[in-house]
Amino acid sequence: MFDRDIWQEIFNTLKKNKLRTFLTGFSVGWAIFILVMLLASVNGMQNGFTGQFNDDATNSIFVRPGTTAKAHAGFEAGRRIQFKNDDIDYIKQSFPDDIEYISARYYTNTSAKYQSETGSYRVQAVHPDHQVIEKTIVTNGRYINEADLINKAKVAVIGRKVAEDLFKNEDPLGKFVEFNNLPFKVIGVFIDEGDDNAERVIYAPVSTYQRIYGNTNYISQILLTYNPTYDLTQALEFSGKLEDLMKRRHKIAPDDQSGLFVWNYAEAFDDISSFSAVLRAIGIGVGFLILIAGIVGIGNIMVFTIKERTKEIGVRKALGARPRQIVNLVLLESIFITTLSGFIGLMFAWIILAAIGPNIETPAFSNPNVSASTVITATIVLIVAGVMAGLIPAIKAANVKPIVALSDK
């Protein structure tokens, strides 16, 4: 393999057939380039999908009421389900070992005013646990606490965009803002890793807004996190139990899919993983088909090369060259072309991904990249491809009979 004369001969052969060598190598290099870019694209889509959920705890479950589609337990279809405060306590008592954090959400909108600045924003009235579930990062001040909830305090934690709109460069902490003409004290400012719209939200104690709107005990949604040690099967099993429990409590038919909605992040991640696996399989399949086309091309060219060098091979064998030497000569040429051109295609794809990948950030596509294991696998595939491309032509060359080769015209 490290015979200097063999490599000199290989380089001389490649130099004499520059166009053929380029076209041969280009087919393999292009195949590897496409394969790496396809796999990177799949990773980019997976990163984008996962990134959309990064601003919430990954072991979260969202329970939302709906409108029944079926009659059940003496109630007609079309009944609007309404959650109340005691639903929170009921879930806690029913799953004492499963629940990690739990919070209600009470949705409303407000017209906010501070001095001459005004704006319209979405309000989410919540419990203190909501901070952990939503992964809310308080950068200034504090979040809502139990004392605020018990005292039904008129306090608010505002998003960064809200603070910029209303307070400009002024520190909002301790200032009073009018929400629908009612004064609320700003106790904190938060950021959210989701998007700018998430930072145009105002958080307040759920008890405060329930009192403002007629001392109601209604809530719009229930959020919770379950035991983070649960695997996918346990997580889905728990969300199924939770759905059954809430349907029994609110007299919803077990097979009614419209009366209650339970959304589990575990299920979403499972769907994303399955979808990504399918895309990755398709990408690998397409890449390998292109690579096989390149291998076939190299094989054909090597067969043609051997045809051209039939007399030369005959002379070698007549002078005592062993079949193994002939096989090595053809195989090394094939492996060298395949590996070099494939490595160039691999590096070209890697350079492009390193240059533009980190700058691509969209909700559905983010930072396409390939792992080191992919690069190593691709390198191994290149070597194997070179062997496959040259194996049949090499065997054919080794079987050439000197007398036939010498008489070839």
C-alpha positions as CSV (number, residue, x, y, z in Angstrom):
1,M,0.0,0.0,0.0
2,F,2.9,2.4,0.8
3,D,4.9,1.4,-2.3
4,R,6.3,4.6,-3.7
5,D,6.4,3.3,-7.3
6,I,2.7,2.3,-7.1
7,W,1.7,5.8,-6.0
8,Q,3.9,7.5,-8.6
9,E,2.1,5.4,-11.2
10,I,-1.3,6.2,-9.8
11,F,-0.5,10.0,-9.9
12,N,0.8,9.8,-13.4
13,T,-2.3,8.0,-14.5
14,L,-4.5,10.6,-12.9
15,K,-2.5,13.4,-14.4
16,K,-2.8,12.0,-17.9
17,N,-6.6,11.8,-17.5
18,K,-7.5,15.0,-15.8
19,L,-11.0,15.4,-17.1
20,R,-11.9,11.8,-16.4
21,T,-10.5,12.1,-12.9
22,F,-12.3,15.3,-12.2
23,L,-15.7,14.0,-13.4
24,T,-15.2,10.8,-11.4
25,G,-14.3,12.6,-8.3
26,F,-17.1,15.2,-8.7
27,S,-19.8,12.6,-8.7
28,V,-18.7,11.3,-5.3
29,G,-17.9,14.6,-3.8
30,W,-21.3,15.9,-4.8
31,A,-23.0,12.9,-3.3
32,I,-21.3,13.4,0.0
33,F,-22.0,17.1,0.0
34,I,-25.7,16.4,-0.6
35,L,-25.8,13.7,2.1
36,V,-24.2,16.0,4.7
37,M,-26.4,19.0,3.8
38,L,-29.6,16.8,3.9
39,L,-28.7,15.5,7.4
40,A,-27.8,19.0,8.6
41,S,-31.2,20.2,7.3
42,V,-33.0,17.5,9.2
43,N,-31.1,18.6,12.4
44,G,-32.0,22.2,11.6
45,M,-35.7,21.4,11.4
46,Q,-35.4,19.4,14.7
47,N,-33.6,22.3,16.4
48,G,-36.3,24.7,15.1
49,F,-39.2,22.5,16.4
50,T,-37.5,21.9,19.7
51,G,-36.7,25.6,20.1
52,Q,-40.3,26.5,19.9
53,F,-40.9,24.6,23.1
54,N,-37.7,25.7,24.9
55,D,-39.5,28.6,26.8
56,D,-41.6,26.1,28.7
57,A,-40.7,23.2,31.0
58,T,-40.4,20.1,28.9
59,N,-42.5,18.0,31.4
60,S,-45.5,20.4,31.1
61,I,-49.1,19.5,30.6
62,F,-51.8,22.0,29.6
63,V,-55.4,21.3,30.3
64,R,-58.0,23.5,28.5
65,P,-61.8,23.3,28.6
66,G,-63.8,23.0,25.5
67,T,-67.4,22.4,24.4
68,T,-68.9,18.9,24.6
69,A,-69.8,17.2,21.3
70,K,-71.8,14.4,22.9
71,A,-74.6,14.1,25.5
72,H,-73.5,12.5,28.7
73,A,-74.7,11.9,32.3
74,G,-78.0,13.8,31.7
75,F,-76.3,16.8,30.0
76,E,-76.9,17.7,26.4
77,A,-74.2,18.2,23.8
78,G,-72.9,21.7,23.2
79,R,-72.2,22.3,26.9
80,R,-69.4,24.7,27.6
81,I,-67.0,23.3,30.2
82,Q,-65.8,25.8,32.8
83,F,-62.8,25.3,35.1
84,K,-62.8,26.7,38.7
85,N,-60.3,27.2,41.5
86,D,-61.2,23.9,43.2
87,D,-60.1,22.0,40.1
88,I,-56.6,22.9,41.0
89,D,-57.0,21.5,44.5
90,Y,-58.7,18.4,43.2
91,I,-55.8,17.6,40.9
92,K,-53.3,18.2,43.6
93,Q,-55.2,15.8,46.0
94,S,-55.7,13.2,43.3
95,F,-52.0,13.0,42.2
96,P,-49.9,14.0,45.3
97,D,-46.9,12.1,44.1
98,D,-47.1,13.0,40.4
99,I,-47.5,16.8,40.5
100,E,-44.4,19.0,40.6
101,Y,-45.8,22.5,40.0
102,I,-49.3,23.6,39.1
103,S,-50.9,26.9,38.2
104,A,-54.1,28.4,36.7
105,R,-54.3,30.9,34.0
106,Y,-56.9,33.5,33.7
107,Y,-56.8,35.3,30.4
108,T,-57.8,38.9,29.7
109,N,-56.7,42.0,27.9
110,T,-55.9,45.4,29.3
111,S,-55.3,49.0,28.2
112,A,-52.2,50.1,30.1
113,K,-51.2,53.7,30.9
114,Y,-48.2,55.3,32.5
115,Q,-48.1,59.0,32.4
116,S,-48.5,59.9,28.7
117,E,-47.6,56.4,27.4
118,T,-50.3,53.9,26.6
119,G,-50.6,50.4,25.1
120,S,-52.8,47.3,24.9
121,Y,-51.5,44.1,26.3
122,R,-52.5,40.5,27.1
123,V,-52.8,39.7,30.8
124,Q,-52.2,36.2,32.3
125,A,-53.4,36.0,35.9
126,V,-51.5,33.1,37.4
127,H,-50.2,31.3,40.5
128,P,-46.5,31.6,41.7
129,D,-45.7,28.2,40.2
130,H,-46.3,29.6,36.8
131,Q,-42.8,31.0,36.7
132,V,-41.2,27.6,36.7
133,I,-43.7,26.1,34.3
134,E,-43.3,28.9,31.8
135,K,-39.5,29.3,32.5
136,T,-40.0,33.0,33.0
137,I,-36.7,34.8,33.7
138,V,-37.1,37.8,36.0
139,T,-34.3,40.2,35.3
140,N,-35.4,43.0,37.6
141,G,-37.5,42.7,40.8
142,R,-39.4,39.6,41.7
143,Y,-42.2,37.3,40.5
144,I,-45.7,36.9,42.1
145,N,-45.6,35.1,45.5
146,E,-48.1,33.5,47.8
147,A,-48.6,36.7,49.8
148,D,-49.7,38.5,46.6
149,L,-52.1,35.7,45.9
150,I,-53.6,35.6,49.4
151,N,-53.9,39.4,49.7
152,K,-55.3,39.7,46.1
153,A,-52.6,42.4,45.6
154,K,-52.7,44.7,42.6
155,V,-49.2,43.9,41.5
156,A,-47.8,43.0,38.1
157,V,-44.7,41.5,36.5
158,I,-44.3,43.1,33.1
159,G,-42.5,41.8,30.0
160,R,-39.4,43.6,28.7
161,K,-41.3,44.9,25.7
162,V,-44.0,46.3,27.9
163,A,-41.4,48.1,30.0
164,E,-39.8,49.6,26.9
165,D,-43.1,50.8,25.6
166,L,-44.4,52.4,28.8
167,F,-41.3,53.4,30.7
168,K,-38.7,54.0,27.9
169,N,-35.4,54.3,29.8
170,E,-37.0,54.7,33.2
171,D,-36.8,52.0,35.9
172,P,-40.3,50.6,36.2
173,L,-39.9,48.9,39.6
174,G,-42.2,50.3,42.2
175,K,-44.0,52.5,39.7
176,F,-47.8,52.4,39.4
177,V,-49.4,51.6,36.0
178,E,-53.1,51.9,35.2
179,F,-54.6,48.7,33.8
180,N,-58.1,49.6,32.6
181,N,-58.0,52.6,35.0
182,L,-57.0,50.5,38.0
183,P,-53.6,51.1,39.6
184,F,-51.1,48.2,39.7
185,K,-47.7,48.3,41.2
186,V,-44.9,46.9,39.0
187,I,-42.9,44.4,41.1
188,G,-40.8,42.8,38.3
189,V,-39.6,42.7,34.7
190,F,-39.1,39.5,32.8
191,I,-37.7,38.2,29.6
192,D,-38.8,35.1,27.7
193,E,-36.6,33.0,25.4
194,G,-39.6,32.3,23.1
195,D,-40.1,35.4,21.1
196,D,-40.9,39.2,21.4
197,N,-44.6,38.6,21.6
198,A,-44.0,36.6,24.8
199,E,-42.4,39.7,26.3
200,R,-45.6,41.8,25.6
201,V,-47.4,39.9,28.4
202,I,-48.3,41.0,31.9
203,Y,-48.5,38.6,34.8
204,A,-50.7,39.3,37.8
205,P,-52.1,37.2,40.7
206,V,-55.0,35.1,39.6
207,S,-57.0,36.0,42.7
208,T,-56.7,39.7,42.0
209,Y,-58.3,39.4,38.5
210,Q,-60.9,37.1,39.8
211,R,-61.9,39.7,42.3
212,I,-61.8,42.5,39.8
213,Y,-64.2,40.6,37.5
214,G,-67.0,40.1,39.9
215,N,-65.4,37.9,42.6
216,T,-65.5,34.9,40.2
217,N,-63.6,31.7,40.8
218,Y,-63.4,30.8,37.1
219,I,-60.1,30.0,35.4
220,S,-59.2,29.7,31.7
221,Q,-56.6,27.0,31.8
222,I,-54.6,24.7,34.1
223,L,-50.9,24.2,33.6
224,L,-48.8,21.7,35.6
225,T,-45.5,19.8,35.5
226,Y,-45.2,16.2,36.5
227,N,-42.4,14.2,38.0
228,P,-39.4,15.0,35.8
229,T,-38.0,11.4,36.2
230,Y,-40.9,10.0,34.2
231,D,-40.0,8.5,30.8
232,L,-42.2,8.9,27.8
233,T,-44.4,5.9,28.6
234,Q,-45.0,7.1,32.2
235,A,-45.6,10.7,31.0
236,L,-48.2,9.7,28.5
237,E,-49.8,7.3,31.0
238,F,-50.1,10.1,33.6
239,S,-51.6,12.6,31.1
240,G,-54.2,9.9,30.2
241,K,-55.1,9.4,33.9
242,L,-55.4,13.2,34.3
243,E,-57.7,13.4,31.2
244,D,-59.9,10.6,32.5
245,L,-60.1,12.3,36.0
246,M,-61.1,15.7,34.6
247,K,-63.7,14.1,32.2
248,R,-65.3,12.3,35.1
249,R,-65.3,15.4,37.2
250,H,-66.9,17.6,34.6
251,K,-69.3,14.8,33.3
252,I,-67.7,14.6,29.8
253,A,-68.1,11.4,27.8
254,P,-64.9,9.4,27.8
255,D,-64.8,9.3,24.0
256,D,-65.7,13.0,23.6
257,Q,-62.6,14.7,22.1
258,S,-64.1,18.2,22.2
259,G,-65.1,18.7,25.8
260,L,-61.6,18.7,27.2
261,F,-58.1,19.2,25.7
262,V,-55.0,17.8,27.5
263,W,-51.7,18.6,25.7
264,N,-48.5,16.9,26.9
265,Y,-45.1,18.2,25.9
266,A,-43.8,14.6,26.0
267,E,-46.2,13.7,23.2
268,A,-45.1,16.7,21.1
269,F,-41.4,15.7,21.6
270,D,-42.2,12.1,20.6
271,D,-43.9,13.4,17.4
272,I,-41.0,15.6,16.7
273,S,-38.5,12.8,17.2
274,S,-40.5,10.4,15.0
275,F,-40.9,13.0,12.2
276,S,-37.2,13.9,12.4
277,A,-36.3,10.2,12.3
278,V,-38.4,9.8,9.1
279,L,-36.7,12.9,7.5
280,R,-33.3,11.6,8.5
281,A,-34.0,8.2,7.0
282,I,-35.2,9.9,3.8
283,G,-32.1,12.1,3.7
284,I,-29.8,9.2,4.2
285,G,-31.6,7.2,1.6
286,V,-31.4,10.0,-1.0
287,G,-27.7,10.7,-0.2
288,F,-26.8,7.0,-0.5
289,L,-28.6,6.7,-3.8
290,I,-26.6,9.6,-5.1
291,L,-23.5,8.0,-3.7
292,I,-24.3,4.7,-5.3
293,A,-24.7,6.5,-8.6
294,G,-21.2,7.9,-8.1
295,I,-19.8,4.5,-7.2
296,V,-21.3,3.0,-10.3
297,G,-19.7,5.8,-12.3
298,I,-16.3,5.2,-10.8
299,G,-16.7,1.5,-11.4
300,N,-17.5,2.1,-15.1
301,I,-14.6,4.4,-15.5
302,M,-12.3,2.0,-13.9
303,V,-13.5,-0.8,-16.2
304,F,-12.8,1.5,-19.1
305,T,-9.4,2.3,-17.7
306,I,-8.5,-1.3,-17.4
307,K,-9.7,-1.9,-21.0
308,E,-7.3,0.8,-22.1
309,R,-4.4,-0.7,-20.1
310,T,-5.1,-4.3,-21.0
311,K,-1.8,-4.7,-22.9
312,E,0.1,-3.0,-20.1
313,I,-1.4,-5.3,-17.5
314,G,-0.5,-8.3,-19.7
315,V,3.1,-7.1,-19.9
316,R,3.2,-6.8,-16.1
317,K,1.9,-10.3,-15.6
318,A,4.3,-11.7,-18.2
319,L,7.1,-10.1,-16.2
320,G,6.0,-11.8,-13.0
321,A,3.5,-9.4,-11.5
322,R,1.2,-11.3,-9.1
323,P,-2.6,-10.8,-9.2
324,R,-2.6,-9.2,-5.8
325,Q,-0.3,-6.5,-7.1
326,I,-2.7,-5.8,-10.0
327,V,-5.6,-5.7,-7.6
328,N,-3.8,-3.3,-5.3
329,L,-3.0,-1.0,-8.1
330,V,-6.6,-0.7,-9.3
331,L,-8.1,-0.6,-5.8
332,L,-5.7,2.1,-4.5
333,E,-6.5,4.3,-7.5
334,S,-10.2,3.9,-6.9
335,I,-10.0,4.5,-3.1
336,F,-7.7,7.5,-3.6
337,I,-10.1,9.2,-6.0
338,T,-13.2,8.4,-4.0
339,T,-11.7,9.4,-0.6
340,L,-10.1,12.6,-1.8
341,S,-13.1,13.9,-3.7
342,G,-15.5,12.8,-1.0
343,F,-13.5,14.5,1.7
344,I,-13.5,17.7,-0.4
345,G,-17.2,17.5,-0.7
346,L,-17.5,16.8,3.1
347,M,-15.3,19.7,4.0
348,F,-17.1,22.1,1.6
349,A,-20.4,21.2,3.2
350,W,-18.9,21.6,6.7
351,I,-17.5,25.0,5.9
352,I,-20.8,26.2,4.5
353,L,-22.6,25.0,7.6
354,A,-20.1,26.6,10.0
355,A,-20.4,29.9,8.2
356,I,-24.1,30.3,7.8
357,G,-25.6,27.7,10.2
358,P,-25.4,29.7,13.4
359,N,-27.0,32.7,11.7
360,I,-30.2,30.8,10.6
361,E,-32.8,31.2,13.3
362,T,-36.4,30.8,12.3
363,P,-39.4,29.1,14.2
364,A,-39.2,26.1,11.9
365,F,-35.5,25.9,11.1
366,S,-32.5,26.7,13.3
367,N,-28.8,26.2,13.2
368,P,-28.4,23.3,10.8
369,N,-25.3,21.2,11.7
370,V,-23.8,17.8,11.6
371,S,-22.3,15.9,14.5
372,A,-18.7,14.5,14.6
373,S,-20.2,11.0,14.4
374,T,-21.8,11.9,11.1
375,V,-18.4,13.1,9.7
376,I,-16.7,9.9,10.9
377,T,-19.4,7.7,9.4
378,A,-19.2,9.6,6.1
379,T,-15.4,9.1,6.0
380,I,-15.8,5.4,6.6
381,V,-18.5,5.3,3.9
382,L,-16.1,7.0,1.5
383,I,-13.4,4.3,2.0
384,V,-15.9,1.5,1.6
385,A,-17.3,3.2,-1.5
386,G,-13.8,3.4,-3.0
387,V,-13.3,-0.3,-2.3
388,M,-16.7,-1.2,-3.8
389,A,-16.1,1.0,-6.9
390,G,-12.8,-0.6,-7.7
391,L,-13.3,-4.2,-6.5
392,I,-14.9,-5.7,-9.6
393,P,-12.6,-3.9,-12.1
394,A,-9.6,-4.9,-10.0
395,I,-10.7,-8.6,-10.0
396,K,-11.2,-8.4,-13.8
397,A,-7.8,-6.9,-14.2
398,A,-6.2,-9.6,-12.1
399,N,-7.8,-12.3,-14.2
400,V,-6.4,-11.0,-17.5
401,K,-4.3,-13.7,-19.2
402,P,-0.9,-12.4,-20.4
403,I,-1.2,-14.0,-23.8
404,V,-4.7,-12.5,-24.4
405,A,-3.6,-9.1,-23.2
406,L,-0.5,-9.0,-25.3
407,S,-2.6,-9.9,-28.4
408,D,-5.2,-7.1,-27.6
409,K,-5.2,-4.3,-30.1
